[in-house]
């Protein structure tokens, strides 16, 4: 699934959606994607039609890219499970206690992740784990 090819990534989400509807046995990675898909019923219509595979999403127009959104959830789940960057699992647990809802906590953390990725892309540098963790810790105040 983790590829630079946008079409392949999007197709993977659609394949998982179809397997969920069947239902078919899902691999561990597909189960992770299915969990995120289930958290977002507002995106289910996107997976009903293949025409969405080619759709462009523009932040400037107020669009939310469901593929990017779910990818950020999956990235965050991986970071928390591996505690990389070091300390992110503790930040998540503290934020979870503060807001009382895992989905809301993830969304708050995803904003910091998206910002860190955007800055890295803008600066043509790897993401700064230090700045990312600082932004996450600021959510606790």
C-alpha positions as CSV (number, residue, x, y, z in Angstrom):
1,X,0.0,0.0,0.0
2,X,2.8,2.4,0.9
3,X,3.8,3.7,-2.5
4,X,4.3,7.0,-4.3
5,X,1.7,6.1,-6.8
6,X,-1.5,8.0,-6.0
7,X,-3.7,5.7,-8.2
8,X,-2.4,2.5,-6.5
9,X,-3.0,4.0,-3.1
10,X,-6.5,5.1,-3.9
11,X,-7.3,1.8,-5.5
12,X,-6.1,0.0,-2.3
13,X,-8.7,1.9,-0.3
14,X,-11.4,1.0,-2.8
15,X,-10.3,-2.7,-2.7
16,X,-10.6,-2.7,1.1
17,X,-14.0,-1.1,0.9
18,X,-15.2,-3.8,-1.5
19,X,-13.8,-6.6,0.7
20,X,-15.6,-5.0,3.7
21,X,-18.9,-5.1,1.8
22,X,-18.5,-8.8,0.7
23,X,-17.3,-9.6,3.5
24,X,-13.9,-11.1,2.7
25,X,-11.0,-11.8,4.9
26,X,-8.7,-8.8,5.3
27,X,-5.0,-8.8,5.8
28,X,-3.6,-6.9,8.9
29,X,-3.0,-3.8,6.8
30,X,-6.4,-4.0,5.2
31,X,-7.9,-4.3,8.7
32,X,-6.2,-1.1,9.8
33,X,-7.6,0.7,6.7
34,X,-11.0,-0.8,7.4
35,X,-11.0,0.5,10.9
36,X,-10.3,4.0,9.6
37,X,-12.9,3.7,6.9
38,X,-15.5,2.7,9.6
39,X,-14.6,5.8,11.6
40,X,-15.6,8.0,8.6
41,X,-19.1,7.3,7.3
42,X,-19.0,10.7,5.6
43,X,-16.5,9.2,3.1
44,X,-18.3,5.9,2.4
45,X,-20.0,7.4,-0.7
46,X,-16.5,8.0,-2.1
47,X,-15.8,4.3,-2.1
48,X,-19.1,3.4,-3.8
49,X,-18.0,4.7,-7.2
50,X,-14.7,4.3,-9.0
51,X,-15.1,7.8,-10.5
52,X,-13.7,9.2,-7.2
53,X,-10.4,7.6,-7.9
54,X,-9.5,10.4,-10.3
55,X,-11.1,13.2,-8.4
56,X,-9.0,16.2,-7.5
57,X,-9.3,17.8,-4.1
58,X,-8.3,21.4,-3.5
59,X,-7.8,22.8,0.0
60,X,-8.2,26.3,-1.5
61,X,-11.8,25.4,-2.4
62,X,-12.5,24.0,1.0
63,X,-12.2,20.4,-0.2
64,X,-11.1,17.6,2.1
65,X,-9.2,14.8,0.5
66,X,-10.6,11.6,2.1
67,X,-7.6,9.6,0.9
68,X,-5.1,12.0,2.5
69,X,-7.3,12.2,5.6
70,X,-7.3,8.5,6.1
71,X,-3.6,8.2,5.3
72,X,-2.9,10.7,8.1
73,X,-4.9,8.5,10.5
74,X,-3.0,5.4,9.4
75,X,0.4,7.3,9.7
76,X,-0.6,8.4,13.2
77,X,-1.6,4.9,14.2
78,X,1.7,3.6,13.1
79,X,3.6,6.4,14.9
80,X,1.7,5.7,18.1
81,X,2.1,1.9,17.9
82,X,5.9,2.2,17.4
83,X,6.3,5.3,19.6
84,X,8.2,7.0,16.8
85,X,9.0,9.8,17.1
86,X,9.9,8.8,20.7
87,X,7.3,10.2,23.1
88,X,4.3,10.4,20.7
89,X,2.6,7.5,22.5
90,X,2.7,9.4,25.8
91,X,1.4,12.6,24.1
92,X,-1.4,10.6,22.6
93,X,-2.4,9.1,25.9
94,X,-2.4,12.5,27.6
95,X,-4.4,14.1,24.8
96,X,-6.8,11.3,24.9
97,X,-7.4,11.9,28.6
98,X,-7.7,15.6,28.0
99,X,-10.3,15.4,25.2
100,X,-11.9,12.1,26.1
101,X,-12.4,10.8,22.6
102,X,-9.8,8.9,20.5
103,X,-11.1,10.2,17.2
104,X,-11.0,13.8,18.3
105,X,-7.5,13.3,19.8
106,X,-6.3,11.9,16.5
107,X,-7.7,14.7,14.5
108,X,-5.9,17.3,16.7
109,X,-2.7,15.4,16.3
110,X,-3.2,15.0,12.5
111,X,-3.2,18.8,12.1
112,X,0.3,18.9,13.6
113,X,1.4,16.0,11.4
114,X,0.0,17.6,8.3
115,X,1.8,20.9,9.2
116,X,5.1,19.1,9.7
117,X,4.8,17.3,6.4
118,X,3.8,20.5,4.6
119,X,6.8,22.4,6.1
120,X,9.2,19.6,5.1
121,X,7.9,19.6,1.6
122,X,8.1,23.4,1.4
123,X,11.6,23.4,2.7
124,X,12.7,20.3,0.7
125,X,13.9,18.8,4.0
126,X,12.9,15.7,6.0
127,X,10.3,16.4,8.6
128,X,11.6,17.7,11.9
129,X,10.7,15.3,14.6
130,X,11.6,17.8,17.3
131,X,9.3,20.5,15.9
132,X,6.5,17.9,15.3
133,X,6.7,16.7,18.9
134,X,6.8,20.3,20.2
135,X,3.6,21.0,18.2
136,X,2.0,17.9,19.6
137,X,3.0,18.8,23.2
138,X,1.4,22.2,22.7
139,X,-1.9,20.5,22.3
140,X,-1.7,19.4,25.9
141,X,-1.8,23.0,27.2
